[in-house]
Amino acid sequence: QVQLVESGGGLVQPGGSLRLSCAASPYTFIFYSMAWYRQTPGKERELVARISGGDNTNYADSVKGRFTISRENAKNTVHLQMNSLRLEDTAVYYCHAKRTILGVEYWGQGTQVTVSS
């Protein structure tokens, strides 16, 4: 069973920065596509950023140029650097791991990010 534990959420002012981290329990981390999703009350969970085992990345249009996803395979960790935060970035952020060839995916418990003045 894969376990994902997020950290780094909190309260930040508009224009500020936060760095989220997701630590994964030992497994063949490099073979998994890792992603960050976010969700606000009453809305569906949406993809924020994804990174493949080969470090290919893609981002939601709303965060392009502000957020950067990265991974440290030796540490089974994925990060989300969030800069120039906006009020609308407020959400619970979830770490996600997926290995399509095995048909498995896992979610973290979520970490709250609040952007407020």
N, C-alpha and C positions, 0 to 999 in steps of 0.2 A: 504494500500500500504506500503510495507516494503522499507525502505531507508537504504542504507549502505554508510557510509562515511569513506574513508581511510585516514590515516595520517602516517607520519613518513618517507616518501621517501626523497631522497636527493642524494648528491654527496659524495662518499666515496672512499678511496684508496683501492687497492687490499689488501686483508688480513684484512680489517676492518670489522666493524659490524654496522648493522642497525636494528631497531625494528619497524615493521609496526603494526599499529593498525586499526581495523575496528569497528566502532560504529554502532550498528543497532537500528533503531527506535523501540519503544516498541512493542513487539509481543511475541509469545510463543517461545522465542529464543531457549530454551533447546530442542525443538522438531526438530530443523533444523540442518542439516549437514552443516558445514561451511568449506570453502576452500579458498585458495589463488591460483590464476592463474597468469601467466605472458605472455606477448606478445611483440615481437619485430617486426619492420617493415618487411612486406613480409612473415611473418611466422604465423602459426596458434597459437591460444591461447593454452597454455599448462598448465596442472595441476602441481602445485608445492607441495602442501600439503593439506590434508583434515583431519577434525576432526569431529567425530560424537557427538551426544548429550551425549553419554556415554563415551566420551573421547577416543574412538578408533581413532588411527591416521594412515595415510599412506602418503608416500613421494615419489616424483620422485627420481629415482636413482641418478640423478645429484646433489641432495641437501642432500641426506642422510648423517647424521653425522655432517652437518653444519647448517642446519635450524631446528627450532623447532616451531611447531604450538601449541597454547594453547588457552583456552577460559575461560572467566569469565562470567558465566551465570547470576550472580546477577547484572552484569553491562552491559549485552547484548553486550559484546565485545570479539573479537577474535584477537589474536596477531600472528605475525610471527617474531621470533627472527632469524636474519640472521648473521651468523659468518663466518669468513674466506672467505669473499666475493671475487669473481673472476670477471674478465672482462666479461665473458660470462653470468654473472648474470644480466647484464644491461638489463632492460626491463621496461615496464609499468606493475605494479602489480595490480591485480584486486581482490577484495573481492567478494565472491560468497556465497549465501545462498540457500539451497534447502530443500524442504520437499516433498519427493517422493510420499508419500501417498496422498497428495493433488495435485500433478502434478504441483507444482509451484517452480520457482526459480527466484532469483534476483541478480543483479550485482551492484557493486559500480562504481564510475566514473573513478577509476584508480589513481595510484600514481607512479610517475617516480622514478626509482632507477638507478643511474648511477655509475658504478664502473670504475674509471679511475685514472691513475697516473699523 
